[in-house]
Amino acid sequence: MLSTVNTYVHQNISWGWRGNLEFWIIGTIITYEGRKQGTKQLINITHKAPIAIDPTSSIFFFPTTSPLRPQCIWLSHEHVVSYERLDSKHTTITFRNRQTIDIAVSCSSFENQLHRTSFLKTKLIQRIEETKRKSFYLFTDANGVKASEVISKYIPR
């Protein structure tokens, strides 16, 4: 199950993962398949789907190619600062720490993956905010009193 990690991408840049992302996600007690299904439900993407590792900490990763291919590199959306076309089949990516890597993916394909991840991030944050609003109303009555509070008059001594 554990595949080789590209030392340069993973250790030096720290925002990319080459190989099986499933191994890393399992360490956080979340399944890779569960995250893929969540992405499918939210934004209806099934192939080369971005993954929300920890939405509250803004940790979203996306694959550069099919995750089934050994050339696949998972990149952190948050740490990509810029990218540019190297040639028709290669893209240079610059990360927050100013390090760059060249990947064998067209610029348009890379840009599409970046946009898909942004869309997932937006939809997930909207869902979280909606859940917060609903839970606020669930635990608050019409007078603005929280369900755990007791209504009483203040009597000064």
C-alpha positions in Angstrom: 0.0 0.0 0.0 2.8 2.5 0.9 4.5 3.8 -2.2 7.7 5.7 -2.7 7.8 9.3 -1.6 9.7 11.6 -3.8 12.1 13.1 -1.3 12.6 16.4 -3.1 8.9 17.1 -3.4 7.8 15.9 0.1 10.7 16.9 2.4 12.2 19.9 0.7 9.0 21.6 -0.4 6.7 20.0 2.2 3.6 20.7 0.2 3.6 17.9 -2.3 3.2 14.2 -2.0 4.3 11.7 -4.6 2.6 8.3 -4.3 -0.3 7.0 -2.4 -2.2 9.7 -0.5 -4.4 7.1 1.0 -1.6 6.1 3.4 -1.4 9.7 4.8 -5.1 10.2 5.1 -5.6 6.9 7.0 -3.2 8.3 9.6 -5.8 11.0 10.2 -8.6 8.4 10.7 -10.3 9.4 7.5 -10.6 7.2 4.5 -9.4 8.3 1.1 -12.5 6.7 -0.5 -14.7 8.7 1.9 -13.0 12.0 0.9 -13.4 11.1 -2.8 -17.1 10.4 -2.2 -17.4 13.8 -0.4 -15.8 15.5 -3.4 -18.2 13.7 -5.8 -21.3 14.7 -3.7 -20.2 18.4 -3.4 -18.9 19.2 -6.9 -19.6 16.1 -8.9 -16.0 15.3 -9.8 -14.9 11.7 -10.0 -11.7 11.7 -12.0 -8.5 13.3 -10.6 -10.6 14.6 -7.8 -9.2 17.0 -5.2 -9.3 16.0 -1.6 -10.2 18.0 1.5 -7.8 16.7 4.2 -8.7 19.3 6.8 -11.1 22.0 5.6 -10.9 24.0 8.9 -7.2 24.3 8.5 -7.5 24.9 4.8 -5.6 21.7 3.8 -6.8 20.7 0.3 -4.7 18.5 -2.0 -5.1 17.8 -5.7 -3.5 15.2 -8.0 -1.4 16.3 -11.0 -2.5 13.2 -12.9 -4.7 10.1 -12.2 -3.9 8.9 -8.7 -3.5 5.4 -10.1 -0.4 6.5 -12.1 3.0 6.3 -10.3 3.8 9.8 -11.7 1.0 11.4 -9.7 2.1 14.1 -7.3 -0.4 15.4 -4.8 0.0 19.2 -4.2 -1.3 21.4 -1.5 -3.6 24.1 -2.9 -2.8 26.5 -0.2 0.9 26.6 -1.0 0.8 27.1 -4.7 1.8 30.7 -5.3 2.1 30.7 -9.1 2.6 28.5 -12.1 3.7 29.0 -15.7 3.8 27.0 -18.9 7.2 25.6 -19.6 6.1 23.9 -22.9 3.0 22.2 -24.2 3.4 19.3 -21.7 5.3 20.8 -18.7 4.4 23.4 -16.0 6.7 25.1 -13.5 5.1 25.6 -10.1 6.3 28.1 -7.5 5.4 27.4 -3.8 5.1 29.8 -0.9 8.7 29.1 0.2 9.8 30.2 -3.3 10.9 26.8 -4.4 9.9 25.6 -7.8 9.3 22.3 -9.4 8.7 21.3 -13.0 6.0 18.8 -13.6 5.1 16.8 -16.7 1.6 18.2 -16.9 0.3 20.7 -19.3 -0.4 24.2 -17.9 -4.1 24.0 -18.8 -4.5 20.6 -17.0 -2.7 22.0 -13.9 -4.9 25.1 -14.0 -8.0 23.0 -14.2 -6.9 21.0 -11.2 -6.3 24.2 -9.3 -9.7 25.6 -10.2 -11.4 22.3 -9.2 -9.8 22.5 -5.8 -10.9 26.1 -5.3 -14.4 25.1 -6.2 -14.3 22.2 -3.7 -12.9 24.5 -1.0 -15.6 27.1 -1.6 -18.5 24.6 -1.6 -17.2 22.9 1.6 -16.8 26.2 3.4 -20.3 27.2 2.4 -21.6 23.8 3.7 -19.7 24.4 7.0 -21.1 27.9 7.4 -24.6 26.7 6.6 -24.3 24.0 9.2 -23.2 26.5 11.8 -26.2 28.8 11.0 -28.6 25.8 11.3 -27.1 24.7 14.6 -27.3 28.2 16.0 -31.1 28.3 15.2 -31.5 24.8 16.5 -30.1 25.7 19.9 -31.6 29.2 20.1 -35.3 29.9 20.7 -37.3 32.9 19.3 -36.3 35.2 22.1 -32.6 34.7 21.4 -32.0 32.5 24.5 -29.8 29.6 24.0 -31.3 26.2 24.9 -28.9 25.7 27.8 -29.7 29.1 29.4 -32.4 29.7 32.0 -34.6 32.8 31.7 -34.8 34.7 35.0 -35.0 38.2 36.2 -32.0 39.9 37.8 -32.7 40.8 41.4 -30.2 43.1 42.9 -29.3 42.6 46.5 
